[in-house]
Amino acid sequence: MVDKDNNQERREFLRFSYDKPLRYRVVKEVNDKSASLTLMNAISKNLSASGIFFTSKINKRPDITNLLVIEVDYKTADICKEIEDRVLILKNKILGRVVRMEDNGDGTCGIGVAFVTKSDPMTKNIKSIENLIK
C-alpha cells in the first residue's frame, strides 16, 4: 500500500511478481474438523513473506476472513527462507486468511491472503489444524 501523503510504501515486506499455479481449499471451522473437500485452482500474481495475491474464478471464491489451506511452490521463490522462518507451514501447505477481494470484471476475482504466522494465537489448535490438512 502506498501512503498518499508522502508516497511511501507502507508494507512491511516487499512483494514479488510470482505467476504460478496454486491450489487452495477453504477451512470451514478449525474446531469442527471440517474443511472444503474441493481443491480450487488459481494463479498467483505476487508473493511476500506475509501473504499472497492470486486470481480465481469468481463463482468459486472464498469469503473475507475464510481460512485457506494453500498449495503453492513457494520453495522456488526468492523469499523461501523468509516464508519458512515466519509462516505456519503444515505438510508443505501454507495457512492463510482472506483479507481482500476484488472483482476483475472478467469472471475472475483477485484474492489477497495474509499468511498465518507461527506466533498467531490460532496455532494453539495446531493438532486440530493438522487434522484438517490431508
Secondary structure, DSSP 8 states (H G I E B T S, - for coil): -EETTTTEE--SS--EE---EEEEEEEEETTTTEE----EEEEEEEE-SSEEEEEEEGGG---TT-EEEEE--GGGSTTHHHHHHHB-EETTEEEEEEEEEEE-SSSEEEEEEEE-BTT-GGGGGHHHHHHH--
